[in-house]
Amino acid sequence: MPRTKSSKRWLKEHFSDQYVKQSQADGYRSRASYKLIEIDDKYRLLKPGYRMLDLGCAPGGWTQVAAERVGSNGFILASDILPMDALPEVTFIQGDFSADQVFDRLLHQIGEDGLDLVLSDMAPNLSGVKNIDQPRSMLLVELAFDIACRTLRPGGSFLTKVFHGEGFDQFVRDSRSAFGRITTVKPSASRSRSRETYLLGRDFLG
Ligand SMILES: C[S@@+](CC[C@H](N)C(=O)[O-])C[C@H]1O[C@@H](n2cnc3c(N)ncnc32)[C@H](O)[C@@H]1O
């Protein structure tokens, strides 16, 4: 298949990217691991023994970091529309998170004990057309917020990728009514030209 200008640029950037090199050296499955490492080093979200959900987990870079920091006494449930190679101590459910059956399977797996932390790094396949991509990504963010509100224990935390654009400000306002503290974070491994940022809600009000 002929390579387009943008795919050539992506390949060039990818192979010269310090986080890609670092992830290969450290044995992480994706450069995204360093986003979570940076956020967690600052905000201490991952604690030994925690019960947590990792949405949009494939290929597993965040899940690897979570497993290292939560340890084997915790509970990690991970999910993606794509398959993911198994990781020890991680329960994986494959499916489209916007499908009711998948949402319900996750709720069932979490059970009555609830969670300390919900992570979502989900992002739809981008078409490049803003009016299509933004609503798709906001739907995933809002569904992640919904499962966080249904499963977090009071005091729990929620970290989600969210894209600047239509719906962003309203989402931040809605999050303020559910969490005691709301912060937006742009880790250094997040490419500066990307509209992605991360919203962190702490002290879930329950
Ligand atoms: C940026 S990647 C996640 C990278 C991952 N956090 C890591 O560290 O390796 C975004 C993920 O969101 C997933 N995704 C997109 N739409 C989804 C959906 N409807 N349901 C579940 N996962 C979805 C994609 O398949 C992709 O694996």
PDBQT file of the ligand as one rigid body, heavy atoms in Angstrom, charges set to zero:
ROOT
HETATM    1  C1  LIG A 301      -4.770   5.585  22.842  1.00  0.00    +0.000 C 
HETATM    2  S1  LIG A 301      -5.295   3.930  22.734  1.00  0.00    +0.000 S 
HETATM    3  C2  LIG A 301      -5.052   3.356  24.367  1.00  0.00    +0.000 C 
HETATM    4  C3  LIG A 301      -3.616   3.075  24.728  1.00  0.00    +0.000 C 
HETATM    5  C4  LIG A 301      -3.499   2.346  26.050  1.00  0.00    +0.000 C 
HETATM    6  N1  LIG A 301      -3.947   3.168  27.168  1.00  0.00    +0.000 N 
HETATM    7  C5  LIG A 301      -2.087   1.928  26.317  1.00  0.00    +0.000 C 
HETATM    8  O1  LIG A 301      -1.478   2.482  27.224  1.00  0.00    +0.000 OA
HETATM    9  O2  LIG A 301      -1.578   1.028  25.639  1.00  0.00    +0.000 OA
HETATM   10  C6  LIG A 301      -7.034   4.110  22.668  1.00  0.00    +0.000 C 
HETATM   11  C7  LIG A 301      -7.802   2.822  22.749  1.00  0.00    +0.000 C 
HETATM   12  O3  LIG A 301      -9.201   3.098  22.795  1.00  0.00    +0.000 OA
HETATM   13  C8  LIG A 301      -9.838   1.967  22.233  1.00  0.00    +0.000 C 
HETATM   14  N2  LIG A 301     -11.239   2.243  21.883  1.00  0.00    +0.000 N 
HETATM   15  C9  LIG A 301     -11.694   3.109  20.951  1.00  0.00    +0.000 A 
HETATM   16  N3  LIG A 301     -13.035   3.036  20.867  1.00  0.00    +0.000 NA
HETATM   17  C10 LIG A 301     -13.427   2.115  21.786  1.00  0.00    +0.000 A 
HETATM   18  C11 LIG A 301     -14.699   1.599  22.161  1.00  0.00    +0.000 A 
HETATM   19  N4  LIG A 301     -15.821   2.009  21.571  1.00  0.00    +0.000 N 
HETATM   20  N5  LIG A 301     -14.754   0.659  23.134  1.00  0.00    +0.000 NA
HETATM   21  C12 LIG A 301     -13.604   0.233  23.728  1.00  0.00    +0.000 A 
HETATM   22  N6  LIG A 301     -12.368   0.680  23.403  1.00  0.00    +0.000 NA
HETATM   23  C13 LIG A 301     -12.287   1.613  22.441  1.00  0.00    +0.000 A 
HETATM   24  C14 LIG A 301      -8.982   1.684  21.007  1.00  0.00    +0.000 C 
HETATM   25  O4  LIG A 301      -9.206   0.372  20.526  1.00  0.00    +0.000 OA
HETATM   26  C15 LIG A 301      -7.570   1.899  21.555  1.00  0.00    +0.000 C 
HETATM   27  O5  LIG A 301      -6.976   0.693  21.953  1.00  0.00    +0.000 OA
ENDROOT
TORSDOF 0
